[in-house]
């Protein structure tokens, strides 16, 4: 259906203050461009598209194009003429609704918008809050109005916890039974777990800017549960029994009963403190590659500073050889290292001491035992339990090699506390599936958004405890996500508050990565026939930036004869995603992502690029410049003429919706929790499998079969220079 005669030539004129500086839209007959508007300025490049849903089956698509050079103010000083797709006369019958379009266009065309897009550290709040970006994740502990808490102890209220002493047999996790009584019960009463057990006004941090009436509470609990959680008749009897799972976190614990709900908490009863036998014990080891292929690092947490005990690792072959000792370095961080609230205020908790030891000159593909020790001043040693790991294969070694990749797992509570069922509902599902399958993979890549602590530092301990059965046995490689790093005016690429004031400090301290500078969380690592370039999407990646130069160096450094499988990974989607908010922004990616990086992927023939951030699974065709370069879906062979992009952000956080727009480059989508497994059988054969966390079964897969000459072959924008000389 074409434009009606009434529509042709009609103009929509913006208010004078707007059109005088920017644009006038006219409806004119002419060529249709992608079912939307056509902009005649060839110097503008980046597409931003918004659909007006009330047009039914016919879509009005507002297109704003952003100049690569970011000299945007001048771009819109001349009138802009667009051509519309044919649609019904109802468009002009609903002129009142067009005010929405005017508002959107005004936003997109403002100096502020263009400046923010060009300087991407600030663009997110502008685009995403107004154009349908997902709401900010809400950390369950942030629901508690700690700054409003009052102490109103009730003489008839009581709360008791047992046992009082935990870890008598060396356990680092115990279940604690809590019994409470309160004569004025309500369905909003709740129990908070505090550690250290003593909490009062002395915890207040002056920078919070809050005025408190003494007595007051200024620290968040490490977890909480509603008093009626167990299904007992608490409302009628005023009595309840709860069970909490407690991990060793270097301090004692107390349980506090509050009335008034989370919004107006009043403390009415506090239990006696409970504690582990050794609160300072070394715990939660996590393995990671060192900078050399034959090096494994062991990082763990304890309560021992170096003036109390000397940290080290005892390690060696499983059988037949005397063990070795490797010393460890010790780090920590202070409240003053945090960039803002709540990490600097109610979310602060002492992180203890983080130790890292480097186990060097490992034999390839060899099993080792290890245990962590702290030698006290009296010469005695506090030991962890015994662990084991298998060392990495030699780079290029031809053997079976299996890799797990996912993002955005988060953490959850097995006792049902903190209302995590609605915050990170799939976290334990993925964790347990990976634990049950430990024998069938060799290394893990968790590409950002780890515990979603969001400024509540206690949650980092709980995350390391959750993944300890995996990370203590397999190298657990991580990447930086927005919930680890993003904070305004902190040197990152984005000015959102997603990290809750952490600004990367806990992640960069708690986990080792083989980066030259862990504050810049990009690094490369090899695993046999695989080479991985893990970038930091929270720092500038655009052409000319420090990270861009590093990315090219990483991709160019690989000997594809020995390491044929080249993998790129980042937290944010710098390639392709059919996620609803990316579609609403019109980019199907992070703005300025593939525009700057796709020529590197193509030049160096990257096999697969992985992303998190979007909480679902999606796989594209091999693609370059928005065009599928291979019509095959499941079996790829021959030259590497495009990169396959995979979103694998369904590690456990609440799921993200897909757009209804048909993205032709998307081959498989899944709105569920899951992870990817890569299996390299040899230098010519790779198997890709997507597995759901709930059952561990394969729901999507493909194979790549090729020889070294296929990697060398010349493809579009991926050819080495040649000469006619002989």
N, C-alpha and C positions, 0 to 999 in steps of 0.2 A: 504494500500500500504506500503510495507516495504522499508527499505533503499536500494538504488541501490548498486550493487557490487562496483561501483566506489566510493561510499561514505564510505563504510565500511572500517574502519581502517585508514581513512585519518585524518590528524592532522591539527589543526589551532594553530600556534605558535605565541604568543604575542611577542612584541619587547623585546629585551634582558633585558633592565632595568626592565621590568615588570615581565617576567617569572623567572628571576633569584631570585626574592623574593617571588613570589606568585604562579602562576598557569599556567598550560598548559592544553588546552582542547583537548581531542581526541574523535573522533567519533568511537564507538565500537559497535558491535552487542551485544544485551543483553536485559534484561527485561526493559520494559517501565514503568515509574513511573509518574502517573497522567498526561500523555501526555506531559511530559517535561523531564528535566534532573533528574538524580538521584545522590544524593550526598552520599558518603559512610561513612562519618564521623558522628557517632550517637551522638556525644556530641554537635552538633550544632542544634539549635532549631527553630529560628524564620524565617519565610518564607518571602522573598521579591521577587516579580515576575514582570518581564517586558515583554510585548508582542511586537514582531517585526511585525508590521502590514502588511508589504509587502509580507508576506508568504501566503497570500490569505486564503484559508480554512484550511491550516495547520499552526499550531502555533509553533514558536520557543519560548520557555519560559526560560528566564535566571533566575536561582534561586540562590540567595545568602542566606546563613543561618548564623544567628548571635548567637554566644554563649551567654547563659543566664548570665554567670559569667562575661561577657565583657572582657575576656582575649582573645582578638581577633587576635592580631598580629600573635601569634604562630599558630593559626588555619589554616593559609593559607601558611605556609612555605613549605609544601609538595605538590607535584603535585595533582591536583584534576581531577578526571576522571568522566565524565558524560555520560549518555546514552540518545540519542535523540529519540523523537517520529518519526515514519516514515514520511518523507515528500519528495517532489519531488527534482529531481536533480537541479532544478532552484536555490536552496540554493547555490550551488557551482558555478553556472553561474553568481552569483551576488556578488562575493567576495569583490568588491569595497564597496558595501553597508555594508559589515560586519564591516567596520571601525566604524560605529555607535555602533554596538554591543561591539566592543573593548572598545570604550570610556565609554559606560555604565558600562561594567564589571570592567574597570579600576577604575571608580568612586566608585563602590560598594565595591571593594576590597582594597581600599586605607586605610592606617592607619587613615587618617583624618575622613573618613566616619565611620569607626567602633568606633572611639573615640566619635564622635558626637552622634551616636545612643545610646551608653552606657550612655552618659551624655546628656540626652534628652533635656536639656535646650537649646542646640544649633543645634539639628539635623535638624530641619524643613527647614531652608534655603538651606541646602545642598541637601536633598532629593527632596524637593518639587519644588524648582526653576528649577531643571534640569530634573525632571521626570514628568512634566505635571501637577503639582499642580495648582489650580486655581490662577489667578493673584490676587495681593493684592487689596483689596477693596479700591476704591478711593473716599474719602470724597469730596463732591462737592466743599466745601470751599477751599480745598487744590489746586484746579485748579487755584486759583487767586494768581498771583505772587506779593503778597503784598510788598515784599522787593524791587521790581522794580518800585513801584508806584511813580509817580511824581505829584506835584501839579501845574497845568497849567490852572488856572481859566480863563474862557472865558467871556468877557464882554457882549456877546450877548446870552449866555446860561443861563437858569434859571430852577429851579425845586422847586415846591411848594407842601406841604403836608397839608391835612386837614382831620379831625379837629385837632386843635392844642392841645386840652385838651381831654384826653380819660378817660373812666371809671366814667363819671358823675353820673351814676346810679349804681355804684358798680361793673361794669363789670371788668373782668380781661383779656378779649380778645376783641379787636375792629378791624374793617376794616378801613384802611386808604387809602384815594384817593391821588394819586400823579400825578401831571401834569408837563410835562417837555418840554422845547424848546431848540433846538440846531441847529445852522445854517449849520453845516457840519456833517450831520448824516451818520452813517454806521450801517450795520446789526450786528456789534460786540459791539456796545455801550451797556452799562449796568448800572443798578441802584443798589447800595449797601445800605443796612440798617445798620447804625452804632449805637451802644449803649455802653457806653455813647455817647452823640451827638458830643462832642468835641473829635476829633481824630487828632493827629499830631505827631511830632517827639518825644514828651515827653513820648509816649507809647513804644518807643524802649527799648528792653531789651539787655543789653550789651553782654549777653552770646550768642546771636544769631550769632555773628561772621560775620555779614554782614557789609559792608561799605556802607553808604548812603550819597547821596548828598542832603543837606537840600534845600528846605523843603521835607519831606518824610512822609510816613505813615507806621506804624509798627504794626497795629492791623487789624485783619480780620473783615469784616462785619459779622453780625449774619445771614444774608441771602442776596440773590441778585436775580435780574430778568433782562432779556434782555429788552432793551427799546422798541423793536418791539413785545414784548410778547403778547400784547393785540390784535394783528392783525390789528392795525391801519396802516395808510400810513406814518409811521414814516420816512422811507427812502426818500420819495418824499417831505414830508411837514416839517420834522424836529420837529414834535410835536407828543406827545404820552400821553395817560392816562393809568395809572396802578393802581391796587388795591393790597394792602398788608394786610395780617392778622398779627396783632401785639399783642403779649402777654405782660403782665406786667413783666418786668425783672429788677426792682429796679433801673432804671436809665432812663434818657431821650433818645430820638432817633433823628437821622437826616438821611436824604436821600441824597445820593451823586451820581451824574452822572459822569460816566467814559467813555472815548473813549480808543481806542487801544486794545480792547478785554481784556480777562482775563490775557493774557501773558505779555502785556506791558501797564498796566493801567495808564491813565492820568486823574486826577480829573479836571473837567471843571466847575462843579456847585455843590453847597451844599444848602440844604433847611434850613429854620429856624427849631429849635428843637421843638419836640412835646413831651408830657409827660402824664402819668396817673395822676389822681388827687392825689393818694397816691402811689408813686412808691414803698414804703417800705411795703405795705400791706401783711399780711400773706396769702400764696397761696399754691395751689397744694398739698393738704394732701394725704398721701399714708399710708395705713394701713398695718400692718404686725403682725404676731404672736410674742408674747413675749416668754420668756423661760418657762413659765408655761402655761398650757392649758387654764386657766381662765384669761389670760392677753392679751390685745390688745395694740399695740403701734401705735401712730399717729406721723408721721414725716411730716414736712412741711418746706417751705422756706420763708424767709422774709428778709427785709432790716434792721431789728432792732437788734443791738447788745444788750447785757445784761446791758450796761451802759445807754441805752436809754429807754428800756422797759423790763418788765418781762413777759416771755412767759408762757402760760398755756392752758389747755383744760377744757372747761366746758362740762360736759356730764352727762347722766342719762337715766332712763327709758323713753320710749316714752310718757307715761302718768302717772300721779298720784303721782309722787315723786319729791322731791326737787333735783335739779342738784348738782353734785359734782364738785370740782375743783382739777385738777392734774397739778402740776408744770411740766416744761419741761427743759431738758438740751439743751445746745446750742453748736454747733460745726461749724467750717468753715475750709477752707484750703487756703494756699497762693501759689503764683507762685513758691516759692522755694520748695514746696512739690512735684511739678511735676518733672518727671525724664528726660524729653527731649522735643525736638521740635515735633510738633508745640505747645503743651500744655504749654510749658515754654516761648514761644515767641509770634508769631502772633495769636495763638489760645487762648491765655489766656484771660479770662474775670472773674472779681470778681464774685464768686458764691453766694455771700450774706451769710446769716446765716441759718444753718439747725438745726431745733429744733425737739426733740423727747420727747414725753410724754408717760407714761406707765399707762394704765387704767387697774386696778387690781380688783381681786375678782368679776369677771363678772359671772352672772348666765348663765348656758348653754342654747344655742339656744334661746337667748333673743334679742329683738330689742332694740337698744340704739340710742339716738340722741347725737350729739356732735357739738361743734363749737370751733374754735381756737381764742384765745385772746392774746393781748399784752397790759399790763397795763403800760401806760406812766408815767413819773415822776410826772405829775400833777394829777394823779389819774384817768384820763379818760382811757377808754379801746377801742382799735381798734379791731373790731370783723371781723371774716370771715363770710361767709354764713353758714347756718345750714346743717349738713350732718347726715346720719344715717348708722348703720351697724348692722349685726346680729352676736352675739358672737358664738364662736365655741362650738360644742357638747362636752360633757364629753368623755374622752378617753374610747372607747369601747361601747359607747352609741349606741343603736340599733335604728337608724332613717335614713331617706333618706339623703344621703350625696353625693355631686356632685363637681367634681374637674376638672379644666381646666389646660392643660399643653401645652406649646409650647416654642420655642426658636427663636432667631434671627429675631425679629420683626423690629427693627430699628424705624425710625421716618420719617415723610413726611410732606409736606407743603400743606395745603388746598388751598393756593393761587397760587400754581404752581411754586413757586420760587425754587431756588437752584437745578434745574434740577433733582429733586428727583424721577421723573417718571422712570428714568433708574437706580437709586441707591437703593432705597427701595420701589419698585413699589407696593408691596402688603401690606405695613404697615398700611395704612388707611383702607384698605379693611378688614383686620383682626380686627383692633381696632373698627371699626364701627359695625362689626358683633357681637363682644363681648358686646358692649354697648347696642345693640338692644336686646340682650338675657340675660340681667342682672338678671332677675328674675329666671333664670333656672340653676344657678350654685352658689356655695358657696365660693370658694377660687380659686386663680389663682397662677400658678407657671410659671414664665418666666425664663427659664433655660439658661441665658447668652445671650450676644450680645444684649444689650438694645437699646441705641440710635445710636450706631456706630458714636459717636462723634469724635473718633479718634484724640483727642487732641484739639478740638474746643469746649471749655467749655460751650459756650452759648447754645449748642445743648442739654445739660442736662436739662436746664429749659424748653426747647421746648418739650422734651420727657415727662417730668413730667406733663406738661400741656396737652399733647395729651392723656395720659392714666388716667388723673385725674377723668373722669367720672366712670372709673372702680375702680381704686386704692383707691378712697375716700370712697367707699362703700363696697368693697370686700378685704379681705387680699390679698396683691399682693406680693408674695414671689419670690425672685430673686436668681439667681446663677451667679457666675463669669464666663465670657467668655474671649476669647482672645482679643476682642476689648475693654474690660474693663481693662485687667491686663497685657497682654504680652508686655514686654520691656526688652532689653538686660541689663544684669548685675543689675537686680532689685530684685533678690531673687526668681523669678518665675522659673517654670520648662522649659519654652521656651524663647528663646532669639530673637524672632521676634519683629517687631516694630508695631504690630497691634493696640496697644492702643494709638498710636500717642503721647507717652510720659506721658500718664495719670498714668500708672503703678498701676491701681486699686484705686487711691485716691478718685476721684469723686464718683465712684460706692459705695465704702465702707463708704462714708460719707453721700451721698444723700439717701441711702436706708438702713434701719435697717434690720438685720437678727439676729436670736437668736444664734449667734456663740459666743464661748468663747473669740475669738479674731477675729474681723472683717477683719483684715489684712490677716487672714487665713479663707477664706470664706466658710468653710464647717460647716454644722449644721444639726440638726435633728428637726423635728416638728411632732406633732400629730394632726389629725383632725378626731375625732370620731373613726371609725373602721379602718382608714388609719394610717400608720406610714411611714414617709418619711425620707430617708437619702440622703441629698443633698451634694454632694462632690464638691470640687474645682479642676477641671482638669487643672488649671494653676499652681498647686503645685504638687510636687512629690507624687504619689500614690503607688509606687512600694512596694513590700513586705519589711517590716522592716522600712519603713518611718513613720513619725509621723501621716500622714493622713491615711495610711493603718491601723494602730492600731486603729485610731478613727473609720474608716469604720467598722471594725470588731466589735468594741464596740457598735456602733449604731445598726448594724444588730442583734447582740446578745441580745440587751436590750429589745426587743419587746416581749410582752406577746401575742402570736398569738391566744390565746383563746379569748382575748378581742379585739385585733387589727389584724384580719386575713390578711389584705391586706397590704403587705410590698412592698414599692416602692423605687427604687434606681434611682437617677438622676444625670447627669453630663452634662457639656456643650459639650465637645469633645466626639466623638464616641469611647467609650472604649469597646464596644461590637461588633456589626456587622453593616456594611453599604455597599451597592452596588454602592456607589458613584464612579464616574469615576476616581478621583484622588487617592482615596484609592485603587481602583483596579490597577491603574498604579503602585502604590507603592507595590502592591502585598499582602497587609495586610488585606484589608477590615475593617480596624480599625485604631485608633491611635496606633503606635508601642508601645508594652509593656502594652497594655490595658488589654484585657481579659486574657492574659498569667498570669498576676498577680492577677486579681480580680475574675476570674470565679470560683475558688474554694470557695471563700466566698459567692458568689451568690448561689452556689449549696448547700453549707453546711447549710446556713441559709434560703434556700428555698425562695429566692426573687421572687415575682410574675412577676413584669415587671420592666425593666430598660429603662429609657428614656434618649435621647440625642438630642442636637441641632447641631450647627456647620455646618452640611450638610443641605443645604437649600431645602429640599424636605421631603416627608413622606415615611417611609418604616417600615414594620412589619415582624418580623421573626417568625418561628415556635418556640415552646418551645425547647430550645437548650442547649447542654452542650458539650464542647470539639468538636465543629464544627459538631456535629451530632444532627439532629432533634430527639427528644425523644418522640414525639407524632405526629401521622399522621393526627390528626384532624385539621381542619382549623378554625372553627367558634364556636365550643362548647367544652370547656375543663372541665373535671371533674376528681375527684379522686386525687391521690397523686401528689405532686409538684415535678416532676422529672426533671425540666429544667426551665430556665428563658426565658420569651418572651422579645425580644429587639426591641425597637421602636425608630426610628429617627423621630423627630417632629420639624425639624428646618425650616419649611416653614412658619414662622410667618409673613414674609413680605419682607425680603431681596431678592435680585436677585436669581433666582432659580439655583440649582446645577443639573448637568446631571448625569444620571445613566450610569454605564458601560454596554457594550453589552454582557459581560460574564454572563452566566447563573449561578446565585448563588442559589443553590438548597434550601438553608435555608430561602430564601426570599419568603414570601407568598403574600405580596401586596406592590406595589410601586405607588406613585403618584407624578408627576412633577407639583405641584401646591401649592398654599398657603393654609394652614389649621392649625387645632389644634386638640387636643385629649380631649375628655370628658370622665371621669370615674364616674360611678354611682354605689355606694354601696347601695343595697336595704336592706341588712341585713348581718349577719356574714357568710352566705353561698352562697351569690349570688352577683356577680359583672358584670356590663355591661361596655364594652369598645367601644367607638365610635370615629371614625375619621371623622371630618367634614371639608368640604371646606369652606374657608372664603368667597368666592364670593356669596354663596347662603345659607350657614348654614345647608346644607343637609348632611346626613350620607352616606359616600362612602365605609367605611370599618368598620367592627364591629366583636366582639366575646363576648362570655360570659364565666365566670368561675363559676362553681358550685361545692362546696365541703363542707366537715365537718371538724371539728377540728382534728379528727383522721387522716385525709388525710395529714394534715400539719405535724403531728408527725411521720408519716410512714417513715420507712427506705428506702432511695433511694441511688443510686450509689454516693459515696463520700458525702453523707448526712445522715449518721447514727450516733446516739449516741452510745457510748461504752456500752457493756453489759457484764454480768458475768454469769458463770454457777452456782454460789452459789445460794442457796435457802433461 
